[in-house]
Amino acid sequence: MKVKKIKNLTIPLGVLLFISIILNIFFYQKSKVSSNGIEVLGVIDGDTLVLAGQVRIRLRSLDAPELTNCGGPEAKAELEKWVSGEKVEIKERVVDQQGRPMAFVYVGNTLVNLKMLQSGWARFHSDTSGVRQQLKEAGDQAKQNSLGIFSPKCYQKTNPDNPQCVIKGNINKVSGKKTYFYPGCAQYEFTIIEKDLGEDWFCTEKEAQKAGFTKAETCPKNLRSYQAF
């Protein structure tokens, strides 16, 4: 009976030894990656990277324009400037509302998230991290200095390309509702076109409606249709 017990114990002990070896190899490789960084395979847009292993990671606490929107290509180029050919360190990884991983990305001691906000090619969005205030101040400073997407290229009070087309297509940042305003509508003068968000100018109401915008409820009711010319 005693011999039988010893034989039975040799199997789980062997399994434990094997598991121990595998774990040691795993933690060794993990520490090696942490010290040397993770290779960047590519940049998708101004806030998304592809890391070794085809892992996608978004930059935490910011949003960059879609590639098809104003500032999109510039934001991508700015991010490429900081991470292309580099190895990065990922810190404080979390998951956004759509289940996508996002984190703070470092190249050496450089926080790439901060550099993107300082450049003006990304917008700060609220986060509860320890560097929140620093990132917010960087975003505010870029806006005050009219950098990147906050320059007249994307952030417009008047239409620089066609001054005759004055209908403003606005997108609500909370609800996503698309509304247009023309001269005479309440709030028209205070509405700014932020083209990095997909907002735009239109010459006629028909154009605005075709793009998915609806007339603001504060516009005059006695005007059938507005057009610039």
N, C-alpha and C positions, 0 to 999 in steps of 0.2 A: 504493500500500500504506500509506503514511504517513497519507494522508487518511482511509483506512478505519479505521485504529486510533483516530484522534481522534474519529470518529463513534461508534465502539463505546464509547469512554470517557465520552462525554457522557451516556449513559443511566444508568450506575451513579452518576455524580457528582450527577445530578439527584435520583436516589432518596435518596442520602445527605443531600442538602440538605433534602429533604422530611422525612426521618426526624429530622434535627437540629431542624427547626422544631417538629415534633410533640413531641419530648422536652422542648424548652424550655418549651412551653406546659404540658406535664404537670407538670414540676418546679416551675413557677411556681404552678400551682394547688395542688400538694401543699404547698408552703411557705406558701401563703395559708391553707389549711385548718389547718396546724399552728399558725400564729400566732393565728388567730381562734377555733379550736376547731371541733368537729363538733356539729351540732345534734342534740339529743335529741328524737326523735319521740314516745317513750312509754316506759312502764315495764311490763314483763310481770309481774314479781313482785319479791321483795326482793333478788334478785341478778342480774337480767337486764334490759338496756336494749335499746331499738330506736333505732338512730342513722339519720341521713340516709342515704338509699339503701336503706332497709329492712334495714340490717345489724344483726344481733343480737350483743351482746357481754355476757359474764358477768363479774361482779366476781371478780377473782382472789383466792385465799387465803381464801375464805369460802363458806359455804352458808347460805341463808335458808330458812325453812320453806315447804313447798308451800302454796298459797293455801287449800287445804282443811284444813290442819293448824292447830293452835294457833299463833297468832302470825303466820300467813301474811299476812292483810290488814294487820296493823300493820307488818310488815316492808316490804311494798310501799309503804305510806304514808310510811314513814321515808325510803325511797329517793327517792320522788317529791319529798319536801321538799327534797332536796339537788340534784336534777337537772332537775326539770320546768321547761321554758322556758329552760334553760341551754344553753350550748355547752361541750362537754367536750374534754379532751385525753386521748388514749389512749396509755399507755406500757407497755412490756415485755409485749407481747401474746404469748401462747402458746396452745397447743391442749390441751384436756383429753382424757381417755381416750376420750371419745365423739366426738372430733373437733370440739368446739365451741370457738370462740375465746373467750378470757378475758384480762383485762388489768387494770391499775391505771387507774382513772378519776379524773381531776382536774377540778375546777371552779375555775379560777384556781390558787391554791396549795393548795387543800383536797383532800386525798386522800379520796375518797368511800368507798373500801373501809374505811379507818380509822374514819370516822364511823359506818358501819354496825356495826362491831364494838364501838365504844364505846357505842352505843345498847343493845346486848344483843339486837337483833333478828336477829342472824346468828351463826353459829358459825365460829370460826377452823379452817381445816384446813392442815396442814403444807405449806410451800412453801419453795423454795430462793432466794427473792428477797432483795435487799438490805434490804428493810424487814420481813423475816420477824419479827424479834424484837419490833419495835414493834407489829406487828399481833397477835402472840401475847399480848403483855402487855395490850393493849387488851381482847382476848377474855377473858383470865383475870380482869381487873379487873371486867368486866361480870358475870361469873359470881359472883365474890366479893361483889359488891354486889347480887346478885339482881335484875338488870335484864332487861327484855325477856323472852325465852324462858326465862330462868333465874329468873324470878319465880314465885310460887306459882300464877300463872295457867296455866303450862305445865310447870313443874318441881315435881313433887309426891311427897311421901313418904306422905301420907295423902290420901284422897279427899275434897275439900272440898264436892263437889256431892252426893254420896250416900255417907256414911260406912259404910253397911251393905254396900256393894259393894266388896269388898276384894281381889278377884283382880287381880293385876298382869300386864298383857300387855306383855312386854318384847321389843325387837327388837335382835338382835346387830348392832353397828355395823360389824363386819367381814364377817360372812357373810350378814347380812340375815335370819337365821333368827328366826322368831317363836315365842316360848315364854311360857307363863304360869305364875305361881306363886301359891299361896294360903297362908294361915297354916299353918305346920307344915312347909312346904317349906324345905329348906336354901337360903340366900341370899335368902329372902323379905324379911327385915328390911333387907337392904342394897340391894334393888332399888328404884330410883327411876323413877317414870313421867315420861318426857320427851315430852310430848304434841306438841311441835313436830316430832318424828320419826315420829309416827304411833302411838306407844304409847298405851295406854288402860287404863281400869278396867272390870272386868266383875263382874256379880252372880253368874253361874253359869258353870260350866265349859262348858256347852253354848253360851253366848253367846261365850265366848272361842274355842271351836273353830269356830264359825260365822264368826268374823272372821279365821280362818286361823292361829290360835295353837295350839300343841301343848303338852301338859303337860310340865313340866320333869322330867328323869329323877331329880332329887333329891327329888321329892315322895313322901310316904308311899305305899307300895304297897297297904296294907290298907284304904285309903279308896276306896270305889267312885266316889263323885262328891261334889264340894264345891259348896255354894251358900250364899249369905249368909243366906237365910231360906226 
